[in-house]
Amino acid sequence: MRVFGVDCGTEFTGYGVVEVDEAARTPRLRYLCAGAVRLAKKDHTAVRLAQIYAELTALIELWRPETVAIEEVFFSANAKSALKLGQVRGVALLAAANCGVEIAEYAPLKIKNAVVGHGLAAKEQVQFMVARLLELERAPEPADAADALAIAICHIHHAQTAEAITAGTVRR
């Protein structure tokens, strides 16, 4: 299973690709790539959204994941910021849909819980655990890339649990 994680942002939109290495004695997570689409503040919103769409589409086509996992919208006190973030999420969803890839969405608390074991974990704890789970020497940078990898890991963990329940090896 190969998953493309996306951490939507208005300045940096992080991405990361993780797959499960089934050939290993025990299945383990394998890091493939991570980075961020860096957006210029001086550009108009439409230009930024077009850049996100083009870069995510190219990356999804390059890595050919089975699933694109994206963080769900969270409630923000600042309506303007929430609206801008929603636009970025919409473009990321569109890129995945136009590439014909399955889409999964996860709440921030669920992502942190899947990676750290605590839904209110600090950003540094998430980065640390991502590095540990993927056997990296240090946390991926920028932080948005580490968050995107965390989203991908969350999907893999949830998919493995669902598969085990379906197979009858785990009780609900």
C-alpha positions in Angstrom: 0.0 0.0 0.0 1.3 3.4 -1.0 -0.2 6.6 0.5 0.4 10.2 -0.5 -0.3 12.5 2.5 -1.1 16.2 2.1 -0.9 18.8 4.8 -2.7 21.9 3.4 -1.4 25.3 4.1 -1.6 28.8 2.6 2.2 29.3 2.7 3.5 25.8 2.6 1.5 22.7 1.5 3.3 19.7 2.8 3.4 16.3 1.0 4.8 12.9 1.9 4.7 9.4 0.5 4.8 6.3 2.7 4.3 2.7 1.8 4.1 -0.5 3.6 7.0 -2.9 2.9 5.2 -6.2 2.8 8.4 -8.1 1.8 9.9 -7.5 5.2 9.7 -10.2 7.8 7.1 -8.1 9.6 5.4 -5.4 7.5 7.0 -2.0 8.2 6.6 1.6 7.0 8.9 2.8 4.3 9.6 6.5 3.6 9.7 7.4 -0.1 9.7 11.2 -0.2 8.5 14.4 1.5 8.6 18.1 0.8 6.4 21.2 0.5 4.9 23.3 -2.2 6.2 26.7 -1.3 3.9 29.6 -2.1 4.9 33.2 -2.6 2.9 35.6 -0.4 3.1 38.2 -3.2 1.1 36.0 -5.6 -2.7 36.3 -5.9 -4.8 33.5 -4.5 -5.7 32.1 -7.9 -2.0 31.8 -8.9 -1.2 30.1 -5.6 -4.1 27.6 -6.0 -3.0 26.9 -9.6 0.5 26.2 -8.4 -0.7 23.8 -5.7 -2.9 22.0 -8.2 -0.1 21.6 -10.8 2.5 20.5 -8.3 0.3 18.0 -6.4 -1.0 16.6 -9.7 2.5 16.0 -10.9 3.6 14.4 -7.7 0.6 12.1 -7.5 1.2 11.1 -11.1 4.9 10.5 -10.3 4.4 8.4 -7.1 1.1 6.7 -8.1 -0.3 6.1 -4.7 -3.4 4.0 -4.0 -4.7 6.7 -1.7 -4.3 10.4 -1.0 -4.8 11.2 2.6 -5.7 14.8 3.6 -6.4 16.4 6.9 -10.0 17.4 7.5 -11.0 21.0 8.1 -10.7 22.1 11.6 -12.6 25.0 13.2 -10.7 28.2 13.4 -11.4 31.5 15.3 -10.3 33.4 12.2 -12.9 32.9 9.4 -10.6 34.4 6.7 -7.8 31.9 7.5 -10.3 29.0 7.5 -11.7 30.1 4.2 -8.2 30.3 2.6 -7.3 26.9 4.0 -10.6 25.5 2.7 -9.6 26.7 -0.8 -6.3 24.9 -0.6 -8.0 21.7 0.6 -10.4 21.9 -2.3 -7.6 22.2 -4.8 -5.8 19.2 -3.2 -9.0 17.1 -3.3 -9.5 18.1 -6.9 -5.9 17.1 -7.8 -6.4 13.7 -6.2 -9.9 13.2 -7.8 -8.7 14.2 -11.2 -5.8 11.6 -10.9 -8.4 8.9 -10.1 -7.0 8.2 -6.7 -9.0 7.2 -3.6 -9.2 10.0 -1.0 -9.2 9.6 2.7 -9.7 12.4 5.2 -8.7 12.5 8.9 -9.3 14.8 11.8 -6.2 16.4 13.3 -6.8 14.6 16.7 -7.1 11.2 14.9 -3.8 11.8 13.1 -1.9 12.7 16.2 -3.5 9.8 18.1 -2.5 7.3 15.3 1.1 8.6 15.2 1.9 9.6 18.8 -0.8 7.9 20.8 -2.2 11.2 22.1 -4.6 13.4 20.2 -3.4 16.6 21.8 0.3 15.9 21.1 2.6 18.9 20.3 3.9 19.4 16.8 7.4 18.4 17.9 6.1 15.1 19.3 4.5 14.3 15.9 7.8 15.2 14.1 9.8 13.0 16.5 7.4 10.0 16.1 7.3 10.3 12.3 11.1 10.1 12.2 11.0 7.1 14.5 8.3 5.2 12.7 10.0 5.8 9.3 13.5 5.1 10.7 14.8 8.5 9.7 17.9 10.1 11.3 15.9 13.3 11.9 12.5 14.8 11.4 11.7 15.8 7.8 11.7 19.5 7.1 9.8 21.6 6.7 7.4 20.7 9.5 4.6 20.6 6.9 6.3 17.7 5.2 6.5 15.8 8.6 2.8 16.5 9.1 2.0 15.2 5.6 3.9 12.0 6.4 1.9 11.7 9.7 -1.3 11.9 7.7 -0.1 9.1 5.4 0.9 7.0 8.4 -2.5 7.6 10.0 -4.2 6.2 6.9 -2.0 3.2 6.8 -2.6 2.4 10.4 -6.4 2.8 9.9 -6.4 0.7 6.7 -4.4 -2.1 8.4 -6.8 -2.1 11.4 -9.8 -2.2 9.0 -8.2 -5.0 7.1 -7.5 -7.0 10.2 -11.1 -6.6 11.4 -12.4 -7.7 8.0 -10.1 -10.7 8.0 -11.3 -11.6 11.5 -7.9 -11.4 13.2 -8.9 -8.5 15.4 -12.2 -8.0 17.3 -14.0 -4.7 17.4 
